[in-house]
Amino acid sequence: MTSYWFAQAVGAIAFLVGITVFFHRDDRKFKLQLSLYSAIIGIHFFLMVANAAGASALLNAGRTVIATRTHNLFVMFAFIILTLVFGL
């Protein structure tokens, strides 16, 4: 199996995880599975050499996990700044 097909297989796994995210009624479980989806899709993007998309997806995964723990405004602004820095 070539690396392209391996990357596509990882993307297919992310797709399956992603479509099952919305089965959760509990906010915490929803956010944790959403972060798992974002991490897997981030790995898929890195395998496809789409580094900007991979970094954005992994940042989203981290932000979503942290959102299960806190609602601090400082943390929100930190992620906004990180998003801007990665975007430049």
N, CA, C and O of each residue as an XYZ file, in Angstrom:
352
protein
N       0.854     -1.175      0.000
C       0.000      0.000      0.000
C       0.897      1.235      0.000
O       1.793      1.359      0.836
N       0.659      2.123     -0.917
C       1.467      3.328     -0.995
C       1.078      4.295      0.118
O       0.045      4.134      0.767
N       1.919      5.297      0.325
C       1.633      6.262      1.378
C       0.361      7.057      1.075
O      -0.347      7.472      1.993
N       0.074      7.267     -0.207
C      -1.157      7.964     -0.582
C      -2.379      7.200     -0.092
O      -3.286      7.791      0.494
N      -2.410      5.907     -0.321
C      -3.568      5.117      0.082
C      -3.652      4.969      1.594
O      -4.746      4.881      2.153
N      -2.497      4.941      2.258
C      -2.501      4.922      3.726
C      -3.118      6.218      4.261
O      -3.937      6.197      5.180
N      -2.711      7.340      3.669
C      -3.264      8.631      4.085
C      -4.764      8.676      3.833
O      -5.511      9.204      4.656
N      -5.212      8.133      2.712
C      -6.644      8.111      2.420
C      -7.393      7.202      3.394
O      -8.530      7.496      3.764
N      -6.771      6.112      3.808
C      -7.394      5.225      4.794
C      -7.557      5.943      6.132
O      -8.582      5.798      6.798
N      -6.546      6.714      6.523
C      -6.651      7.507      7.750
C      -7.782      8.531      7.601
O      -8.533      8.769      8.547
N      -7.901      9.129      6.425
C      -9.001     10.066      6.163
C     -10.356      9.397      6.248
O     -11.312      9.996      6.739
N     -10.456      8.159      5.775
C     -11.718      7.420      5.858
C     -12.082      7.122      7.309
O     -13.252      7.188      7.686
N     -11.085      6.795      8.116
C     -11.329      6.574      9.548
C     -11.827      7.869     10.189
O     -12.763      7.857     10.989
N     -11.189      8.986      9.827
C     -11.624     10.285     10.351
C     -13.068     10.563      9.943
O     -13.856     11.064     10.745
N     -13.412     10.245      8.715
C     -14.782     10.442      8.239
C     -15.762      9.649      9.087
O     -16.796     10.178      9.495
N     -15.449      8.390      9.355
C     -16.336      7.550     10.164
C     -16.477      8.080     11.585
O     -17.573      8.086     12.147
N     -15.363      8.524     12.164
C     -15.423      9.117     13.506
C     -16.250     10.401     13.458
O     -17.049     10.669     14.355
N     -16.049     11.191     12.402
C     -16.750     12.463     12.277
C     -18.251     12.338     12.157
O     -18.987     13.132     12.744
N     -18.718     11.359     11.409
C     -20.172     11.246     11.244
C     -20.850     10.675     12.488
O     -22.061     10.821     12.649
N     -20.092     10.032     13.361
C     -20.679      9.509     14.595
C     -20.609     10.510     15.744
O     -21.164     10.256     16.814
N     -19.938     11.640     15.541
C     -19.828     12.653     16.597
C     -21.204     13.120     17.046
O     -21.437     13.322     18.238
N     -22.103     13.290     16.110
C     -23.383     13.904     16.419
C     -24.372     12.954     17.079
O     -25.513     13.337     17.335
N     -23.957     11.728     17.358
C     -24.802     10.807     18.101
C     -24.834     11.137     19.585
O     -25.734     10.693     20.297
N     -23.855     11.916     20.062
C     -23.739     12.212     21.491
C     -24.662     13.351     21.897
O     -24.727     14.386     21.234
N     -25.365     13.140     22.986
C     -26.206     14.194     23.560
C     -25.452     14.921     24.684
O     -25.765     16.065     25.014
N     -24.470     14.251     25.255
C     -23.670     14.834     26.328
C     -22.601     15.743     25.720
O     -21.854     15.323     24.836
N     -22.532     16.985     26.192
C     -21.622     17.978     25.626
C     -20.159     17.554     25.753
O     -19.377     17.746     24.822
N     -19.789     16.987     26.884
C     -18.389     16.576     27.099
C     -17.990     15.458     26.136
O     -16.923     15.518     25.524
N     -18.832     14.449     26.000
C     -18.536     13.354     25.077
C     -18.478     13.855     23.637
O     -17.632     13.426     22.854
N     -19.385     14.766     23.300
C     -19.388     15.367     21.970
C     -18.060     16.052     21.684
O     -17.454     15.832     20.635
N     -17.610     16.886     22.622
C     -16.363     17.624     22.424
C     -15.152     16.695     22.360
O     -14.234     16.929     21.573
N     -15.144     15.654     23.175
C     -14.005     14.733     23.155
C     -13.943     13.959     21.842
O     -12.861     13.766     21.287
N     -15.084     13.517     21.347
C     -15.062     12.808     20.066
C     -14.764     13.768     18.915
O     -14.112     13.384     17.944
N     -15.229     14.999     19.013
C     -14.904     16.006     18.003
C     -13.403     16.271     17.977
O     -12.827     16.454     16.905
N     -12.766     16.294     19.140
C     -11.316     16.496     19.184
C     -10.587     15.279     18.624
O      -9.543     15.422     17.987
N     -11.123     14.090     18.854
C     -10.528     12.890     18.261
C     -10.611     12.960     16.741
O      -9.645     12.650     16.043
N     -11.775     13.372     16.231
C     -11.937     13.551     14.788
C     -10.921     14.558     14.252
O     -10.270     14.309     13.237
N     -10.788     15.683     14.929
C      -9.863     16.717     14.468
C      -8.418     16.219     14.473
O      -7.647     16.536     13.567
N      -8.053     15.446     15.486
C      -6.693     14.908     15.541
C      -6.443     13.929     14.396
O      -5.389     13.970     13.762
N      -7.399     13.059     14.134
C      -7.225     12.079     13.054
C      -7.184     12.771     11.698
O      -6.369     12.412     10.848
N      -8.046     13.755     11.485
C      -8.034     14.450     10.204
C      -6.756     15.280     10.070
O      -6.259     15.477      8.961
N      -6.227     15.765     11.190
C      -4.951     16.468     11.165
C      -3.815     15.553     10.722
O      -2.956     15.948      9.933
N      -3.821     14.335     11.236
C      -2.814     13.354     10.818
C      -2.971     13.051      9.331
O      -1.983     12.946      8.605
N      -4.212     12.911      8.886
C      -4.479     12.688      7.456
C      -3.886     13.813      6.614
O      -3.230     13.558      5.604
N      -4.115     15.057      7.030
C      -3.588     16.194      6.273
C      -2.064     16.200      6.255
O      -1.457     16.484      5.222
N      -1.442     15.888      7.390
C       0.020     15.829      7.414
C       0.546     14.728      6.490
O       1.560     14.911      5.816
N      -0.141     13.592      6.461
C       0.262     12.512      5.563
C       0.099     12.911      4.100
O       0.825     12.419      3.235
N      -0.846     13.795      3.825
C      -1.070     14.282      2.462
C      -0.204     15.501      2.155
O      -0.342     16.110      1.095
N       0.680     15.856      3.072
C       1.605     16.988      2.978
C       0.834     18.311      2.830
O       1.246     19.207      2.094
N      -0.264     18.403      3.530
C      -1.020     19.652      3.633
C      -0.790     20.165      5.054
O      -1.665     20.080      5.915
N       0.404     20.697      5.271
C       0.847     21.025      6.625
C       0.011     22.113      7.293
O      -0.245     22.035      8.495
N      -0.414     23.111      6.552
C      -1.226     24.176      7.151
C      -2.565     23.612      7.649
O      -3.006     23.939      8.751
N      -3.194     22.782      6.850
C      -4.461     22.179      7.258
C      -4.254     21.235      8.441
O      -5.085     21.182      9.347
N      -3.146     20.491      8.434
C      -2.851     19.587      9.543
C      -2.628     20.334     10.843
O      -3.132     19.931     11.891
N      -1.869     21.429     10.777
C      -1.622     22.226     11.975
C      -2.917     22.838     12.494
O      -3.145     22.879     13.703
N      -3.759     23.311     11.592
C      -5.035     23.897     11.992
C      -5.935     22.855     12.647
O      -6.587     23.144     13.650
N      -5.976     21.656     12.094
C      -6.820     20.599     12.660
C      -6.310     20.162     14.035
O      -7.104     19.919     14.944
N      -4.994     20.062     14.186
C      -4.451     19.677     15.497
C      -4.661     20.784     16.524
O      -4.918     20.503     17.694
N      -4.555     22.029     16.099
C      -4.845     23.145     17.000
C      -6.311     23.092     17.429
O      -6.627     23.321     18.596
N      -7.192     22.794     16.499
C      -8.610     22.653     16.816
C      -8.850     21.509     17.797
O      -9.680     21.625     18.698
N      -8.130     20.416     17.623
C      -8.280     19.282     18.549
C      -7.874     19.688     19.961
O      -8.572     19.387     20.929
N      -6.747     20.371     20.068
C      -6.296     20.832     21.386
C      -7.260     21.821     22.003
O      -7.555     21.750     23.196
N      -7.751     22.741     21.198
C      -8.691     23.748     21.689
C      -9.976     23.092     22.188
O     -10.529     23.501     23.209
N     -10.448     22.083     21.474
C     -11.691     21.427     21.866
C     -11.517     20.640     23.159
O     -12.411     20.632     24.006
N     -10.372     19.977     23.317
C     -10.114     19.258     24.574
C     -10.053     20.237     25.738
O     -10.630     19.991     26.797
N      -9.357     21.341     25.538
C      -9.243     22.331     26.608
C     -10.599     22.965     26.908
O     -10.864     23.347     28.048
N     -11.456     23.078     25.903
C     -12.795     23.641     26.116
C     -13.646     22.763     27.022
O     -14.617     23.244     27.607
N     -13.305     21.490     27.150
C     -14.039     20.628     28.084
C     -13.647     20.911     29.527
O     -14.362     20.537     30.457
N     -12.504     21.576     29.710
C     -11.990     21.819     31.059
C     -12.208     23.242     31.561
O     -12.363     23.454     32.764
N     -12.221     24.228     30.651
C     -12.288     25.616     31.089
C     -13.061     26.468     30.095
O     -13.205     26.121     28.923
N     -13.554     27.594     30.600
C     -14.201     28.603     29.760
C     -13.536     29.960     30.005
O     -14.181     31.003     29.905
N     -12.261     29.935     30.321
C     -11.482     31.119     30.653
C     -11.270     31.987     29.407
O     -10.938     31.473     28.339
N     -11.462     33.293     29.546
C     -11.272     34.215     28.425
C      -9.809     34.293     27.995
O      -9.524     34.453     26.808
N      -8.882     34.182     28.943
C      -7.460     34.204     28.606
C      -7.109     33.038     27.679
O      -6.351     33.205     26.723
N      -7.654     31.882     27.961
C      -7.407     30.703     27.123
C      -7.996     30.928     25.733
O      -7.382     30.563     24.730
N      -9.174     31.522     25.671
C      -9.798     31.809     24.381
C      -8.912     32.738     23.550
O      -8.674     32.485     22.369
N      -8.425     33.813     24.175
C      -7.564     34.740     23.441
C      -6.244     34.087     23.047
O      -5.690     34.400     21.993
N      -5.737     33.188     23.876
C      -4.505     32.471     23.529
C      -4.706     31.644     22.258
O      -3.833     31.616     21.391
N      -5.840     30.980     22.146
C      -6.109     30.186     20.941
C      -6.385     31.071     19.723
O      -6.053     30.697     18.598
N      -6.978     32.219     19.939
C      -7.162     33.154     18.826
C      -5.801     33.620     18.316
O      -5.578     33.679     17.107
N      -4.903     33.947     19.218
C      -3.552     34.377     18.821
C      -2.806     33.245     18.130
O      -2.151     33.472     17.113
N      -2.895     32.031     18.663
C      -2.242     30.888     18.012
C      -2.784     30.666     16.606
O      -2.019     30.382     15.684
N      -4.091     30.793     16.434
C      -4.692     30.640     15.113
C      -4.171     31.703     14.157
O      -3.865     31.403     13.003
N      -4.071     32.926     14.621
C      -3.526     34.000     13.775
C      -2.068     33.764     13.426
O      -1.653     33.998     12.291
N      -1.285     33.301     14.397
C       0.136     33.039     14.150
C       0.302     31.911     13.139
O       1.111     32.014     12.217
N      -0.468     30.827     13.314
C      -0.379     29.722     12.351
C      -0.887     30.143     10.977
O      -0.414     29.638      9.959
N      -1.855     31.074     10.941
C      -2.397     31.531      9.676
C      -1.434     32.401      8.883
O      -1.519     32.473      7.657
N      -0.536     33.047      9.569
C       0.433     33.897      8.868
C       1.566     33.059      8.400
O       2.500     33.571      7.783
